[in-house]
Amino acid sequence: MMSRAVYLSLLLLVLSDHQQVTSSSHVPRTHRGVGLAGRALNTTLTMMYQSDNDECDLVMNISAADRCAFVKNTPDCNLEDGFINYLYLAFCLLAPNLTPLTITLCVIWLLFLFIILGLTASKFFCPNLSAICTSLHLTHNVAGVTFLALGNGAPDVFSAMAAFSHPHTAGLAVGALFGAGIFVTTVVAGSVALVKPFAVASRPFLRDVIFYMVAVFWTFLMLYRGTTTVGETLGYLGLYVVYVLTVIFSAYIYNRQKRLLNSSLHSTAQIPEYHSSDDDLACLNGRNVPQEYESEYSPLLPYSESTSQIMLSSMNPVDSNKWRRKPWSWRALKILKTPLEVVLLLCIPVVDPDKEDRNWRRPLNCLHLVTAPLACLLAFQSGTYANYMIQGEFPLWLLFLLLGLFLSAIVFCTTTNDSPPKYHSLFSLLGFLVSALLISAAASEVVSLLHMLGVVLSLSNTVLGLTLLAWGNSIGDCFSDITIARQGYPRMAISACFGGIIFNMLLGVGLGCLMQMVETHNNVQFETEGLLTWILAGSLGLSLVVSFIIVPLSRFHLGRSYGIFLLVFYAIFLIIALLTEFGKIHFV
């Protein structure tokens, strides 16, 4: 009884102090951490952490002078993922009157992080995955729905996994995956229909929409229940395995029927070549659209470059012939990306099976054996092991450096500049590993930065996910799909709209939940954002159901009216979501 009385008295004291902190605009500042006020503040922070909500959101409810102490003493404000503690930067290092400047700089840094994600995925991650697929002799359909899908959806998947690593940022993952789903299936698909009206392949379209609806409904059930178990998560991941097997089986049946039809009508008629959505799926994520060949610019007489010339030319990311043909906007963006691209070229090897020399650059590839392991060490878990000491005496980074120098010397002495070695394909694995870790590190920074912006602007993680994070990860796909449609491949573009986001949702949510279970040894608990989460899930489900009904009724012809309808649908959804976020729409 005595312990209960003491507990109740302490609880009442904490509640009274908590009410004083949240309602008053000023907290006594005399002798912080000492005396009744300091003890009450620390006790309040401790009790806040023990609750289930993200108590870091309360920082904007206290006076500006005490926000730094709140951030320092609240564990919810100290996200371990990421190189920078953005909340500490916003509330402790910068003055309170510089908040608009802080937000502006953070938005600029956010755009730069999105450039890092897109550049690393398109220039390094995807080509190395394509080289791995070629080395493993995978069929187009298997490669399209596995490795190449991972290459296209790497930013979304890694962002979702980074968001699920902390319970309070899981709303970012839900908002981003659902928001990107709505954006891609409405804005991107609608834009493709406006640019190039076409007839979609019926069976692949229905297959993708049905699987995506099942994935959305399964995710909705997990959010509604507020938790998921290991068995449910493995079943969630198993749904993607079923999807891959369905794609392979349907492609096998289609190719078999096509061969039989060709053999039966070979003597009487010529069958026009038809590209199914399954075949397009091999290219939809790898973006294997016909590109400009460089053979016309190759020299008439062969010549051999020196080692220094090879090193300098391989570090130059600007193609002079392309530079002259591109508009000024492309040039300006290229100038901004060039320093970053040079750094990535120095750290990540790229193997290109389509080139005669497989992109073998002897001096640069030897340098990669030194820089790539160091980049992996720096990027893994946001540099946690960068300063690790082996037995407290020998730094781990020095061990990586010495091993890299040893391997680099061996490769340099046993190879030539003209022909790649037999083990050159192993560099694609190294490039895949480094680019994956860099994408993961950049995704963690994006999640941490969006969490800070949500706290400062008093916005929920869900609305940040469905807007900034979803737009940032999907805007590249939007321009790519529209470009593909303009070049005469609308079926490939529409396949990308549905095939890729199935991978992103199932792998992003599934692997994110599985990683959190491994770390916490408990079931994953979802903290939904209330009405906004249900509007988001309902809108995505409604858009899929509407497409599932309208497209067959229009005989699978996607015209401009259908494109306009999808764009209007997304505009209405976005308005309703923002009105809900700002309290204009709520439960009665």
Secondary structure as UniProt FT lines:
FT   HELIX           2..23
FT   TURN            30..33
FT   HELIX           35..50
FT   HELIX           55..61
FT   HELIX           64..66
FT   HELIX           67..73
FT   HELIX           75..77
FT   HELIX           86..88
FT   HELIX           89..93
FT   HELIX           96..98
FT   HELIX           99..120
FT   HELIX           121..125
FT   HELIX           126..136
FT   HELIX           140..145
FT   HELIX           147..164
FT   HELIX           167..169
FT   HELIX           170..182
FT   HELIX           183..188
FT   HELIX           189..195
FT   STRAND          198..199
FT   HELIX           202..225
FT   STRAND          227..228
FT   HELIX           230..264
FT   TURN            266..268
FT   HELIX           277..284
FT   TURN            285..287
FT   HELIX           295..297
FT   HELIX           307..314
FT   HELIX           320..325
FT   HELIX           328..347
FT   TURN            353..354
FT   TURN            356..359
FT   HELIX           362..379
FT   HELIX           380..383
FT   TURN            384..387
FT   STRAND          389..390
FT   TURN            391..393
FT   STRAND          394..395
FT   HELIX           396..414
FT   HELIX           422..425
FT   HELIX           426..457
FT   HELIX           461..464
FT   HELIX           465..469
FT   HELIX           470..486
FT   TURN            487..488
FT   HELIX           490..520
FT   STRAND          524..525
FT   HELIX           531..553
FT   TURN            554..556
FT   STRAND          557..558
FT   HELIX           560..581
FT   TURN            582..583
//
